[in-house]
Amino acid sequence: MSSVAKISNDHVPTDPRFPFPTAQTRCQNEPSRFDFANGDRTAGGKDTQQRIEEARTACASCPAATNCLLWALVNKQATRVGIWAATTPRERNTLRKRIADRLGPDWVNVLADEIKARRERADAARTHPLTVTQARIVRLDREMNGPMPCPVTPRRQRRNHALLAAATKTPRPTRNRTMTEATSSSSARASTPFRSSPQAASG
């Protein structure tokens, strides 16, 4: 089965691993308010700019804005125009580049794996709930150490390995003379009788 499915009105392939938000939103009830043929590249002047700002304002209070933005970033071909999660096409391209710099060129699959793992943990929590003791340990760990960090990217793993290798590298052994050794050496030299060289004796 293909990793993409056609679910948009324009028959543009979209990634099924990132479902489109199903909440009832203004963009579904009033799609023309968010439909701009050229996004922020249009030459419509102040009127178009005002419409874009109105669409941004509507997106700002939308409960599905986070999932909408994720869907729009992942499905580039389906969101080449229009306002999605208060972003224009140019802004979404900038966000995609930033994510690629942080997670690598395969960032879509990285995000999909993270979402899949999160869902599996949630399903496991529902089917196999923690005991009272385990729940207390988890709560104490969060209070002491904070939330679990995000998955480490391959680039960050290599950097961490390099730092760990540098930190655990065995230093070259050096001989440090203690105060006792220095005192003993000085006493030994002082107790040794003076012996003149043969040349001095013959002179």
Secondary structure by P-SEA (a helix, b strand, c coil): cccccccccccccccccccccccccccccccccccccccccccccaaaaaaaaaaaaaaaaccaaaaaaaaaaaacccccccccccccaaaaaaaaaaaaaacccaaaaaaaaaaaaaaaaaaaaaaccccaaaaaaaaaaaaacccccccccaaaaaaaaaaaaaaaccccbbbbbcaaaaaaaaaaaaacccccccccccc
